[in-house]
C-alpha cells in the first residue's frame, strides 16, 4: 500500500517463534559457559548494575542475575520482552526499548551485547546512536563488552546454502555477501503455516578498525580483544569472533540519578 513505511526486517523476524527455535533453543550450555568465563575474567563487584543490550527473551540476563548482579534487559521485540517479563525478580527487569534511543544515564557498571546483537541497522548513524545510548548509560570507568562476528573469518567460511530440520520445521538457508554486509535468506516451512515464510537478515561488516573509530567517538576505549568464546587472543584471520572489552573514559554530561529520557518523557516512541 502506498504511503506506508516498510517495516525493518528485524522487527518481525526477532518476534517470530521460528527465530527463537533456529537460534536459541540450542547451545544453551555454550552460552552459559561463555558468560561464566567472561564474568570470571572481568570480575564485576557483587551487586553490579548490568545492562543486557538486545536481550531477546532474557536467557543471558537470567544467567547474570543468577550470579547476584542487578540486571536490566532491553530489546526492540515486544513479544520477546513480554516473554522475558515472566522471569522478572528483584534484581532482574526487562524493558521494551530501541537501543538507538536514550535510556538510563550514568547508571550501569557494565553493558553487554552478546552473540552479534548489533550491526542490523540501515545507516552508520543509527549504529552510532546505539553506541551512544550504551556509552551514556555507563558510569565513569564502566565497561562495555561487545561480541561480534569476525568479518575476515566469516568471509572465508561462509556456507552458501544449507537445510536444517528443527522439531519438524524446515529452514532453507542461503547466504551471500557484498562489500559492506553479510546476508542470509531463510525460508521456513512448517505444518502450522499456510505458506512458507521468508526472512532476509543483513549484518554490517564492521572490522576492528570500524569499531575502534565508533567506540572512540563515544569515549569508549578498547582494552582487550578476544577471538572466541574461550577468550583466546584475537587473530584477524583465524578467530571466529571479535569480542571487544572497552572502558568508558568520561561523561560529557554529569548526573547521579538514572533517567529514561533526557527530555523527561515516560514513554518510548519506538521507531
C-alpha positions, 0 to 999 in steps of 0.5 A, a space after each residue: 500500500 502506498 504511503 506506508 513505511 516498510 517495516 525493518 526486517 528485524 522487527 518481525 523476524 526477532 518476534 517470530 517463534 521460528 527465530 527463537 527455535 533456529 537460534 536459541 533453543 540450542 547451545 544453551 550450555 555454550 552460552 552459559 559457559 561463555 558468560 561464566 568465563 567472561 564474568 570470571 575474567 572481568 570480575 564485576 563487584 557483587 551487586 553490579 548494575 548490568 545492562 543486557 543490550 538486545 536481550 531477546 527473551 532474557 536467557 543471558 540476563 537470567 544467567 547474570 542475575 543468577 550470579 547476584 548482579 542487578 540486571 536490566 534487559 532491553 530489546 526492540 521485540 515486544 513479544 520477546 520482552 513480554 516473554 522475558 517479563 515472566 522471569 522478572 525478580 528483584 534484581 532482574 527487569 526487562 524493558 521494551 526499548 530501541 537501543 538507538 534511543 536514550 535510556 538510563 544515564 550514568 547508571 550501569 557498571 557494565 553493558 553487554 551485547 552478546 552473540 552479534 546483537 548489533 550491526 542490523 541497522 540501515 545507516 552508520 548513524 543509527 549504529 552510532 546512536 546505539 553506541 551512544 545510548 550504551 556509552 551514556 548509560 555507563 558510569 565513569 570507568 564502566 565497561 562495555 563488552 561487545 561480541 561480534 562476528 569476525 568479518 575476515 573469518 566469516 568471509 572465508 567460511 561462509 556456507 552458501 546454502 544449507 537445510 536444517 530440520 528443527 522439531 519438524 520445521 524446515 529452514 532453507 538457508 542461503 547466504 551471500 555477501 557484498 562489500 559492506 554486509 553479510 546476508 542470509 535468506 531463510 525460508 521456513 516451512 512448517 505444518 502450522 503455516 499456510 505458506 512458507 515464510 521468508 526472512 532476509 537478515 543483513 549484518 554490517 561488516 564492521 572490522 576492528 578498525 570500524 569499531 575502534 573509530 565508533 567506540 572512540 567517538 563515544 569515549 569508549 576505549 578498547 582494552 582487550 580483544 578476544 577471538 572466541 568464546 574461550 577468550 583466546 587472543 584475537 587473530 584477524 584471520 583465524 578467530 571466529 569472533 571479535 569480542 571487544 572489552 572497552 572502558 568508558 573514559 568520561 561523561 560529557 554530561 554529569 548526573 547521579 540519578 538514572 533517567 529514561 529520557 533526557 527530555 523527561 518523557 515516560 514513554 518510548 516512541 519506538 521507531 
